[in-house]
Amino acid sequence: MLLAKNISFQYPSGPSFQFPTITCGKNEKLLILGESGKGKTTLLHLLAGLLQPTSGEIIINEQNTSTMSGAALDKFRGKNIGIIFQTAHFVEALNIEDNLIMPQYLTGLKQDRNKAKELLTRLNIADKGKKRPSQLSVGEAQRAAIARAVINNPPVILADEPTSALDDKNAAEVIRLLEEQANATGAALIIVTHDQRLKDHFANQITL
């Protein structure tokens, strides 16, 4: 499902990183731990195709994304990778339901409003669909971000520090929801974090 090997990255006039081999197959979960400055977010952005590696290759669904660029990469990412950022980024002018179906529109898929409503219901925020992003709490926004990331049933789900701003109760709930959504579609789930609370949740771990 996902294989990253011999990956390195150099920021212009900035730090460089060399990452270990990473594999995560269908229905598998991987936790990548590391303190600030270890390149966790850089790695996630590389896996997501938001950055291109200086060397090495990233294979997702038998496609080498490290050689793709432009519209082809955008379309591939939209259909194959669900990304949950540390801070949820929504279009404020749109309500939550419209934000959820945007990935379908951007990837040329049929816009399925019923599926958006179903996901919001499953994540216990069915009453927030017509709300603006600014009207949601941090926890509600994180749930909505999960719904948006999985609406296209991507085979790979990537989450960047999904619990860092949450208390213990909400952190545990977000991890449970991520696992449930990954299990529902058989997706590979990769979480990068410095949150030590997650160590006991995942048997498969890498420390940067």
RAGI-V270577 format. One record per backbone hydrogen bond with DSSP energy under -1.0 kcal/mol. CO is the residue of the C=O (numbers start at 0). NH is the residue of the N-H. E is the energy in kcal/mol with one decimal. If there is no record, write none. Layout:
co/nh/e
CO/NH/E
CO/NH/E
This chain:
co/nh/e
0/60/-2.0
1/23/-2.1
2/58/-3.4
3/21/-2.7
4/56/-1.9
6/18/-3.0
7/53/-2.3
7/54/-1.2
8/16/-2.8
10/13/-2.3
14/10/-2.4
16/8/-2.4
21/3/-2.8
23/1/-1.3
24/27/-2.0
27/188/-2.6
29/190/-2.6
30/205/-2.4
31/192/-2.5
32/207/-3.1
34/37/-1.6
38/42/-2.7
39/43/-2.3
40/44/-2.6
41/45/-2.0
42/46/-2.7
43/47/-2.1
44/49/-2.3
44/50/-1.5
45/48/-1.1
54/7/-1.7
56/4/-2.2
57/64/-1.8
58/2/-2.4
59/62/-1.8
62/59/-2.7
62/64/-1.2
63/66/-1.3
64/67/-1.1
69/73/-2.1
70/74/-2.6
71/75/-2.3
72/76/-2.9
73/77/-2.2
74/78/-1.5
75/79/-2.0
76/80/-2.5
79/155/-1.5
81/157/-3.4
83/159/-3.1
90/93/-1.8
94/98/-2.2
95/99/-2.0
96/100/-1.5
100/104/-1.8
101/105/-2.8
102/106/-1.4
103/108/-2.6
104/107/-1.2
111/115/-1.6
112/116/-2.2
113/117/-2.4
114/118/-2.5
115/119/-2.2
116/120/-2.2
117/121/-2.5
118/122/-1.9
119/124/-3.1
120/123/-1.7
124/127/-2.0
127/130/-1.5
128/96/-2.8
130/95/-2.2
131/134/-2.0
132/135/-1.7
136/140/-2.7
137/141/-2.0
138/142/-1.8
139/143/-2.4
140/144/-2.2
141/145/-1.7
142/146/-2.3
143/147/-2.4
144/148/-2.0
145/149/-1.5
149/152/-2.3
154/187/-3.0
155/81/-2.9
156/189/-2.7
157/83/-2.8
158/191/-2.6
162/165/-1.9
166/170/-2.8
167/171/-2.3
168/172/-1.8
169/173/-2.4
170/174/-2.1
171/175/-2.1
172/176/-2.5
173/177/-2.6
174/178/-2.4
175/179/-2.5
176/180/-2.6
177/181/-2.4
178/182/-2.7
179/183/-2.1
181/185/-1.1
181/186/-2.0
187/156/-3.3
188/29/-2.8
189/158/-2.5
190/31/-3.4
191/160/-3.2
192/33/-1.2
194/197/-1.6
195/198/-1.4
197/200/-1.7
203/30/-2.5
205/32/-3.1
